[in-house]
Amino acid sequence: MIGHHLLHVPVVPSGTTLSFEPAPFTSGETLSIVVEIYRHASGWKVRAVGQGYDTGLAGLAADYGINVEP
């Protein structure tokens, strides 16, 4: 089991720090998406996600339409 961690992301050049505390893995998750960082209009946006996958990297890839052969 991976411990419970608080994620801090410094934003440069503003110096702002974003913080997010994901829920602990409780259902056999082996992979987690913690945040999404994306362009929006002329700036950047950050969204807290906290999505866990008990199917690992293959499950994440499948959610984005990538076929993973065993």
Backbone torsions as a table, in degrees:
resi	resn	phi	psi	omega
1	MET	NA	135.9	176.9
2	ILE	-87.2	138.6	-177.7
3	GLY	-66.7	168.7	179.8
4	HIS	-84.2	122.0	-175.1
5	HIS	-127.9	150.0	174.2
6	LEU	-100.4	125.4	-178.6
7	LEU	-95.7	129.0	175.6
8	HIS	-117.8	127.9	179.7
9	VAL	-121.8	110.7	176.7
10	PRO	-74.5	138.8	179.3
11	VAL	-107.9	118.4	-177.5
12	VAL	-107.7	140.7	8.8
13	PRO	-92.5	0.7	-176.0
14	SER	-67.9	-25.2	-178.9
15	GLY	82.3	0.4	178.4
16	THR	-69.5	143.3	175.4
17	THR	-114.8	126.2	175.8
18	LEU	-95.0	138.0	179.0
19	SER	-125.3	142.3	-179.6
20	PHE	-148.6	131.6	178.7
21	GLU	-116.1	100.6	-179.5
22	PRO	-71.1	155.0	176.7
23	ALA	-67.2	151.8	179.8
24	PRO	-68.3	153.2	175.2
25	PHE	-69.2	124.4	-178.1
26	THR	-129.7	-9.1	-174.9
27	SER	-124.0	33.3	178.0
28	GLY	81.4	17.2	179.7
29	GLU	-63.2	141.8	176.5
30	THR	-120.0	-5.1	-178.2
31	LEU	-148.3	145.7	179.3
32	SER	-144.1	138.0	169.0
33	ILE	-94.3	120.6	-176.1
34	VAL	-93.7	-49.2	179.3
35	VAL	-139.5	157.4	170.6
36	GLU	-118.0	132.3	177.0
37	ILE	-117.6	125.3	-175.3
38	TYR	-147.2	156.5	177.2
39	ARG	-78.1	139.3	175.3
40	HIS	-143.8	120.2	-175.9
41	ALA	54.9	-122.8	-177.5
42	SER	-99.9	8.2	-177.5
43	GLY	-131.5	-165.5	179.5
44	TRP	-117.1	149.5	174.6
45	LYS	-127.1	150.8	177.8
46	VAL	-126.6	132.3	-179.8
47	ARG	-126.7	127.5	174.7
48	ALA	-73.1	131.9	-176.2
49	VAL	-114.3	-65.7	-179.9
50	GLY	69.9	33.3	-179.3
51	GLN	-91.5	122.9	178.6
52	GLY	-103.0	153.1	179.8
53	TYR	-128.4	122.6	174.4
54	ASP	-87.4	-3.0	178.3
55	THR	-101.3	8.0	175.7
56	GLY	68.2	-155.0	-176.7
57	LEU	-62.8	-33.4	178.2
58	ALA	-62.1	-39.4	178.1
59	GLY	-65.8	-40.6	177.0
60	LEU	-63.6	-47.0	179.8
61	ALA	-59.4	-43.7	-179.3
62	ALA	-61.7	-37.4	178.5
63	ASP	-64.5	-23.5	178.4
64	TYR	-102.2	15.9	173.1
65	GLY	81.8	17.8	-179.8
66	ILE	-99.6	126.5	177.3
67	ASN	-79.8	128.1	178.1
68	VAL	-117.9	119.1	178.6
69	GLU	-86.6	140.0	-179.3
70	PRO	-67.5	NA	NA
